[in-house]
């Protein structure tokens, strides 16, 4: 399928020959640019409505972490979802992913707890994933206070999809059963060059190969070849008995093939994994529904399906 016409316009809008590419800048510059692109381009009418939003604190691996709790309309009890934002482990925060968390809250009809984990390079691997595991444990322990029942799932996009997959594995090994995992164009294997989509979509479609290398060098320099499953969850020895997974990919995304491969690997291990492809989509489209009707349709369909999976449907 051709690139979605609305997203093509977005890419054209972002193209600025005079601007320094992210991989040539500092993490601080990358964070500011990403915040400006996401939170900074939203208009008030584009904010997805939910019943309430409140700042909170959850446990991290090395101390308290900022979090944000989104509650849906209606009377509970609701499932509770731990959300880990994307951004290559280097950029992104609670504000960049505010609307995505609102969409998950609305579509899945669940309480969403967004976690502001520590970022690289100030806190390289495994600090971020250790925060994610600790935060998920905290939410499981407090689920009845948050959503009102014991149903807990995890969700995340890109690097946050990596964290969601790893958290699902780590909690399984600890005897904690999550209800479902929502992996939105997840980064599940650092050997990205082995997948055809990495070369096919490595330039010109928002997430580029040079930027991916920049992210990994900040996050996991010196350990990227260890195949540690906390870094590359597709490399885990045991993919059985994991929560049902909903995997969303984008056609013009360098991560497309590894997301699809992870869904297939989960199924091969006897698990339940559903794949929702994103025809015509690019990496990051889950925050672009306000510009693309096709993106918005996939957002609504996938968040609704995730809510069904949380409830065992």
N, C-alpha and C positions, 0 to 999 in steps of 0.2 A: 504494500500500500504506500501511497505517497505521503510525505510529511504533511501533517495536519496544517492546513492553510493558516489557521489562527496562530499556531505555534511558530510557523515560519515567520510571521509578522513580529512575534515576540523576539525571536532570534535576531531579526533585522534591527529591531529597536535596541537590543543590547549590544549590537556590533558597533564598536567605536575604535577605529584604527589608532586613535591617539591615546587610548587607555592602555595602561600596563596590564598584561595578562596576570591572572591571580598567581600563577606559579613563579612569576618574577617579583612578586611583592612579599611583604611580611605577613605573618598570621594576623596581626592587628589590622592591616589594610584589607585582608581578605574578609575578616569578620565584619568590618564596617560596610564593605561593598555588598555582602550577602544580606545584611540587615536592611540596607537601603533598597535592594531589589525585592525583598519579600515584604516585610512589615512596612517598609517605607513607601511602597506603591499601592497599598490598600486604601480604598476609600471607605467611609463609614458604612455605606450600603453594601459593601462587599464582605463585611464581617459576618460570618456564619453565626446565627443566634443560638444560644444555649440558655438553660435556666439560670446558671450562675457560674462564676469563675472566681477562684480565690487562691491567693498565694499561700504556700505552705512550706514545710521543711520535712525532709525524709532522711533516713540514715544512709550515708555513703560508706565506702570502705575505710575512709580516713577521717570521717567527721560528717557533720550535717551538710546536706545539699539543698539548694533552693529547688522548689517544685511548684507546680501550678495544677489545681484541681478543677476539672470541668464537670458539671453535672447536667444531665439531660432533663428535658421537660417530663412531667408525669410523676406518678408515685412509684417508689421502689418496692421491693429491692431491685437493684441493678447489678450486673456484672461490673467488675472493676478492671481497667486496662492500664498497664504501665506503658507509657510512651517514651521512646528514646529517639531524639531528633537526629536527622542526618547532618552532613557537613564535613565528611571526610575525617572525622575525629579531631578536627582542627578549628572549624568554624561552626556557626549555628548556636542557638540558645532558645530560651523559652519564647521569646518574641518572634523569632524567625519562623517558628512552627506553630504559632498561636492558632492560625486559621485551620491548619491541618488537624490539630487536636480537636478543634471545634467540630470539624467534619466527622471525625471518628466518633466523637461523643454523640452527635446527632444521628449519624447513620447506623451505628451499632447499638444505640440506645443504652449507653454504658457510661459509668463514671470513668473519666480519663485522668490519670496522674502523670503529668509530664515531668521528666527529671532533668535537671540541669547538671549533668555529670562533668567531671573535670576534663579539660581539653589539652591536647598536645599543641605545641612541643613543651609547654610548661610542665605537663604531666603526661609523659609518653606511656605507651603500652607497658604494663597492663592496667594502669590507673583507671582509665575510663570504663573498661569492662568490669573491673572489680567494683566500681561504683554502681554499675548497672545491676550486677548480681546482688549487691547489698540492698539496693533500693527495691528490687523485686521481692526480696525476702521480707523487707519491711512492709510492703504493700500486702503481701500474703498474710502476714501476721495481723494486719489492721483492716483486712477486707470487710469485716462486718461493720466496722465504724465508717468505712468509706462508701461502699455500695449497698451494704445490708445483707449480703450473702457471702458464700465462700467461693464464688466463681471469679477466677482471676485469669486474665490473658495478658499477652505482651504484644506490642506493635512498634514499628519503627520503619523509617525510610532510609535507604542507602546505608550509611554507616550505622544508623539506628536499626536497620534491618539485620545487619551483622550482629549487633548487640542482642536483639530479640532472639535470633537463632541460637546464639551462644548461651544466653540466659536459660532458654528452654532446655538445652542439654545439661547445663550445670545444675539446675534445679531438679531435673529428672534424676541425676546421679545422687542428689541429696534426699531423694524420696519425696519431693514436692511435685505434685501434679498440677500443671497449668491446664486451663481449659482449651486454649487455642493460641496460635501465633500468627500475626499479620505481618508479612514481610513485603514491604513496598520497594521495588527495584533494589533488592538487598545486595550488599557486597559480601559474598560468602567465601570467596577464594582469592587470596592475594596473587595467585598465578594468573592474572587477568589475560596476559598475552596468549595463553593457550586457547582462548575462546574466540571464534571468528568475529563475534560482534565487537570485540575490543578493537580490532583493526578496521572493521567496516564503519564503526561509529565513533572512532577515536578523535575526530576533529570536526568541528562545525556544528555540534549538537548540544551545546551547553556544557556538559561534562566532558572534558578532553583528557587524552592520555597523559599529557604533561602535567595537568592538574592532579590527576590520580597519583602520579609518581611523587609529586610535591606533598600530597597528603600522607602517603605511606612513609616517606622519608622523615616527616615530622613525627609521625605516630609510632612507627615500628622500625626505625633505622637499626640495622644490626641484628634484628630478630626475624625479619620477614621470611627468611628461608627455613625457619625451624619447623614449619607446618604445625605450629601450636594450634590446636582446635579452637582456642579462645581467640585466635586471630583469623583462622580460616575454618569455620565450622563444617564446611563440606568435607574437610579432611579428617573429621572425627572417626575413630574406629567403630563406634556404635551409633547408628542413626535410628535404631529401633525404639519403640515405646515413647516417642515424642508426641507432644500435643498436635492435634490436627492443624495443618498449616494452610493459609491462604497466601499465595505468592502472586504479586502483581509485577509485570515487567513492562518495558516500553520498547517499541520496535527500533527506535533510533537511539538506543542507549548502549554504551560500551559494556554495561553490566547485564545486558539482556540474557545472554546465553548462560551465564553462571547462575542467575536466578532460576531459569528453567531447569538447569542441571540439578540444582538443589531440590526442587520439587520432585524431579524424577528419582533422585537418590532416596528421598524420604519414602516414596511409594515402593521402591525396590526393597526397602528395609521393612516393608509391611505396614507402613504408616499411611495416614490419610493426608493428601496434599492436593489442593486445587490450584490450578494456574489460570490467572486472568491476564491474557496478553493485552498490551496497549497498542493497537494498530495506529500508526501515524504519530505516536507519542514520543517525547524525549524525556531524558532524565530530569526529574524535578517537576513533572507535569502535575503531581498531586497538589501543588500549590498554584496551579494555573487554570483552575476551573473558571475563574472569573474572566478569563480571556478566551477559553476554548470550550464550546459546548460538548465536544466529544470527551475532553478531559473531565468535565463535570459529570458526565454520564457515568464514566468509569469510576470516579470517586464515589458517587452515590451507590452504584451497584456493588462495589467491593466492600464499602463500609457496612452496607446492609447485610451482605453475605457473611462478613466477619461477625456481626452481631448474632446471626443465626448459629454460626459455629460455636460461639461462646456458650450458647444455650443448648448445645448438643444436637443441633438440627443439621 
